[in-house]
Amino acid sequence: MGTDRRTERRGLSEISEIEEEHGYDPTRNRGKGDNPNLKNEEVESTSFFYAKNHGEQISFSNPISQREIDTFLIHGGNHEDGRLAVIAEFSKGKSLEEQANFLKEIYKGANGLEIEGRKISAWFGKEGAIFKDGDEARYREGQIVSWEDLANNINNLLDRGEFASNVEIVESAAYEREKIAEKLLYLKRDLSDETKDRYLAILNDIKGRGFPDEK
């Protein structure tokens, strides 16, 4: 299939607008949900991406395969425990549009993977992901995949049992409960005692974890 380069250029322009809003750190340590023992033999090296702001252009030769895109969805993302969050969210039976919007919070900025000797970079922006051979995707025309298509890909991977390990599937429910409890703890901390007693007395029964002055 051919690509509409006007669409690609427009997408690149809009994606560039979010540079200040969404950063990335490909060298950070990731959480337990970000490194499954799933197809690791295919991903020889991760996060080779280097941020280079220049306009050099190269020709786009070989299309990025569906398997390679799926590998990015499984191993990519710049969100701690991102895969656990995705599993929990996608188990709620929400619409494809809602799932796509959620993915924007998980997959941000730049990712780079080396898959069976082939270096591929991805830039996740407003319209979806741009995939490109080499170590730069943001400033070059590449293969664009919409957020809706990415969400559909993840649903297919989950259906086939390829997105995550069985352990992660089980952990995802506990992960979400922990995040909800964490939000309640912050809410409790931010409210005055009078407000808690008057409107949310149940919060007084929540014992904090991680706050030095919490009793």
N, C-alpha and C positions, 0 to 999 in steps of 0.2 A: 504494500500500500504506500502511496505517496503521502507526503505531509504538506500542509499548507503553511508555508514559511511566514506568511503574514500573521497567521494565528500564533506561530511560535514566537515571532518578534514581539507581538502584543503581550503574550504571556510573559516573556522575559522582562519586558518593561514593567509590567505590574508586579512581578515577583521581586524585582530590584527595589521596589518601594519599601519592602519590609526589612531591609538590612538592619536598621536601627532597632526595630521592634523585636526581631528574633535573632539571637546570636547562636553560636554553637561552640562546643568544646569537644572535639573528637578524641582528646587524650584523657578525659576524665574516667574515673573508675565507675563501672556500672553496677547496678544492683543485681540481686539474685535472679530476676526475671529476664535479664538482658543477655545471658550467655547460656543458651540451652545446649545440650549435647545432641543437637539435631542438625544433621548435614554439615557438621563442622569440617569434615574432610573436604567439602567443596569451597570453603572460605579460608583460604590460606593465610590471608593477612587482612586485618580490618583497619579502617580509619587511616588510610594513607593520604587523605585529602589535604591539600595545602591551599590556603587562601592566597590567591594571586590575582590582583586587580589589574588586568591588562586586556587589550582587545585582540590578541592574536587569534586567528581563525584557522580551524583545520576542517577538512571534509569529514562528513559523517558517513562511515562506510557500512559496517555490519549492524543491523538492528539489534537492539537489546531483546533477548528472548524472554518469554513469559517466566521461565524458570529463574532467570537472573533477576527479574523484577520481584518475584516471590522471595528470593533470597534476601533482597534488600528489606522487604517487609518483615521477614523473620528476624534478621540480625541487625537491621538499621534502627534509626530513631535516635533522638537525643533527649530521651526522657528516662529517668531512673525507674526501673521496674516497669518500663513501658509496655512490655508484652503482657504482663499480668493485668494492667489497666485495660488493655484492649480486649483481653478475654472476658473480663468482668463486664465491660460495656456491651460487647457484642452478644452476650448471653441474655440480654434484656428484651430482645425482639423488637428493637427500635427500627425506624425506617432507614433506608439506605442513605438518605440525605442527612439524617441525624448522626449516623455512624461516620459519614464522611466529615462532618463538622468536628466530631470528636477527634478524628485522626489528625486534624490540624494542630491539636495541642500536644500530640505525641511525636509526630515526625516534623521536625523543624530544621531549617538551615541545611547544612551540607553533611553528606555522608560519602564515604568511599570504601569500596570493597574490592578485593582481588579474588575473583572466582575462577578457579581452574586456570590460573595463569593470566587471566584477562582483567586488567584494571578498569573499573567502571565507577564513575562518580554520579551522584544524584544531588539535586537541589530541590528541597521541598518548600514551595511557596504558595501563593494565593490560589492559583488555578490547579495545583496538583504537584506532580514531580517531573523534573526534567532529568532524563538519564542520558549519559554521554560516555563514550570511550575515553579513557585517560583519567587525569586527576583533576579536571575542572569541568563543571557543568553549568555553573551559574551564568557565566558571561559568554556562553556559546550556544548556538542552536543545537537542539538535541531532540530526543524522543519524549514527548509530553504525554503523561498519563494523568487523567483527572482524578480528583479525590473520590468521586463516586466509583470509578473503576478500581481504584485501590481498595476501597471498602469491599467491593464485590470480590476482589481477589482474596482478601483476608477471609471472607465468609467461606469461600471455596476451600481455602487451606484448612480452616477449622473443620469443615465437613469431612475432609479427607484425613484429618488427624495429623496434619503436617505443620501446623503453625507453631505448636508448642508441645512439650512433653506432657505426659499424664500427670506428673507431679505438679507442673505449673497450672494445669486445669484445676486441680484440687486447691492449690494455693491461692488462686485468683479470688475466690469467695472470701477467704480470710483476709486477703489484701484489701479488698474493698471495705470490709467491716472495720479494719484498722484505720483506714483513711477517714471514714465517717466519724469514728471515735475521736480521731485527732482534731477534726474540725469542731466537734462539740467541746473539746477541751479548750481550744482557742476561744470559742464563743463564751464559755464559762469565764475564762480569764478576763475577757474584755468587758463583761457586763458588771455593773455595780451589784453589791449584795442586795440592795433594795429591789432592783429590777429582777434579779434572779428569784427572790422570794415572792415577788408579786406576780410574775408572768411565767417563769420557767423554774419552778422550785425543784423539779426533777434533776436539774443540773447540779444541785448541791450534793447529790449522791454520787457524782462522778469524781473519781479520784484521779488526779493528774499523774502523768508519767513524763518525765523529762524537764519539768520546770523546777529549778532549785528551791524556790520558795513555796512550792505547792505543798499543802498539808492534806 
